[in-house]
Amino acid sequence: MFGDAALFFGLWLQKPLQIAAVCPSSNHLADAMARLVDLDRPGPVLELGAGTGGLTRGLLRAGCTPDRLVVFEREQRLVSVLRREFHGITTVTGDALDLEAHLSEAGIEQLSAVVSSLPIKWFSPAAQCAVLQPCFDRLGAGGRFLQLTNAFASPVDIRRLGISGREAARVWRNLPPAQVWSYTPCAIEMGGTP
């Protein structure tokens, strides 16, 4: 576990705008986020930016079965950790900006929930839309896109994207302290001006 944290920190030093935090999510944060996931909804749970699996462990502790969990990670060294640590989950290697193509290729037409650790606050509005839209298309009514941040404000441009968002949890026992934002599409169609 210490080796995974060291790998995570080393990657953050190399790519601070691509790796969202200096260390993996704490159990407190993972459990707080997992409590926000409605596992009674049909479909897989999609995790974006799975890192070394901190949130993955929280989802599994909350009762999400491994066969329902689809984890998405761009960094190959972190994908290797995920594949070694978690048997039975689906691991996808790729860029979240190509999410529509990856989900279509995997035949995923419905999602129960989306949990994200992506550094989405650094994405342009067009890139944020490229991540959110395929998720909302598959979440349907009542589905939520849950996003981690340490910004103390929405990391997603809510007005520009035409979505609803609110802080759903704040976890002080994490390094750094973090919030979970919950997003849902508004009645109007998403889009905005990139």
N, C-alpha and C positions, 0 to 999 in steps of 0.2 A: 504494500500500500504506500509506504514511504517513497519507494522508487517511482510509482505512478505520479505522486505529488511533485517529485523533483522533475520528472519529465514534463509535467504540465507547466510548472514554473519556468523551466528552460524554454519551452515553446512560447510562453508569454513574453519572455525577454526578447526573443527573436522576432515575434510578430504581435506586438501589443494591441494593434487595432483589429487583429483577426481572432485572438484568444481573449475572451471577454473578461476574465478575472485572473488574478495572480495565483490563485490556488483553487482546487476543486470545491464544489458546493458542500457545505457542512450537512450533517444529518438533519439538523434543525431546519435548514432551508429546504432540503429535499422532502422532508416530511410535511412541511407547511405547503409546499407546492402540490404534493401528491394528494393532500386533503381537499384541494380545490378541483380535482379531476373527478368527474362523475363517471364511475366505471359501469354504471347501469346503462349508459348510452351504448348503442351498438357500434361496432367498428374498432379498428386498431387505435392505439394511442401512439401518436407521432412525437418523438423527441428530436428536436433540432439542436445541433451543437452539443452532442452527448459527452464530449471530453473523455474523462476516465470513468464515467458512469456514476457519479454522485447522485444525480437525479434519477438515474435508472434504478439504483438500489432503493431509493425512496418509493418509486412507483411499484416495485416488486414487493416491498414491505407493506404497502397499502392494499395489496391484493390483486394487482394487475398481473395476469399470467404472462409468462415469457412469450408465448406464441402470439399474444396480442400486441406486443411492443415492437415498434419499428423505430430504430435509432439511426440518426443521420449525422454524419461527421465528415468533414472535409480533410482533416489532417490524418495522413496514413498511419503515423506512429500511434495516434490515439485510437484509430480503428483497430489496430493490432491488440491494444489493451482490451478494448471492448469485446473483441472476438475471443480472447483468452479467458476473460472473467465471466462472461454471460453466455450460457448455452441456451439455445431455444429461442433467442430473440432474433429479429431480422435486422441486420446491420447494413446500411447503405453508405457507400463512400461517394461523396460528391459535394458540389457547391450548392448551397441553399438557393442561390439565384436561378438555378436550373431545376427547382423543385417540381414544377409542373411536369416536365419531361420525366423526371425520376418516378413521380407518383403514378403517372400514366403507364410507364413501362412496367412498373410493379403491379399494375392492375388494381390500385387502391382507389376506390370510388367513394368511400365513406370513411370518415374519421370520428372517433369518439371524442377526442380532445387533442390539442397540440400543446406541448410544453417546450419552451425555447430558452436556450442560454446563449443564443447568437448575440454578438455585439451590435445589435440592430440599430442602436442610437447613432452609430457611425455610418449607417447606410443612407444613401440618397432616398428621397421619397419614392422615386421610381423603383429602386431596389427593394425598399420596404414593401411596396405593393407587389413586386414579383414573388416575395416570400409569403405575404399574407393572403393574397387572392386565391391561390390554389388550395390553401388550407380552408378558407371560408367557403369555397365552392364545395368542399367535401364535408364540412362540419354540419351544415344545415341549421335549422332553427334550434336555438338553445345551446349550440356548440360554442366552446370558448377557446381562444388562443391565449395561452398563459406565457408571459414573458418575464424573465428575470432582469433586473437592472439594479444598479447602485446609484442612479442619477437623482433620486428623490423627486422625479417628475417623469411624465410619460416619455419613454425612449422612442416612441412612434409618433409621427406627426398626425395626430387624430383628425384635426380639422381638414388638413389637406387631403387625407385619404378617405374622408367621409365615413369614419367608423366610430363606435362608442368604446370608451376605455375608462377603467377606474383602477385605483390601487386596491388589490384584493388582500394583500398580506404584507407585513413588514417584519423582517427577521433581523434582530440586532445581534444574535449569536451566530454570526457568519463573518468571514474575513474576505472582503469588507462587508459591513452591514448591507442588507439587500432588501429589495421590494419585489413583489410579484404583481404584475399588472395583468388584468383580464380584459381582453378585447372581443367585441362582437361586431358583426356588420350592422350598419344602420339600415333603415327601411330603404333608403336610397342606394343606388348602385355605387360600389367602390370605384375609385378611379382617381379623381383629382388631377391636378397638373403636375407632371414630374419635374 
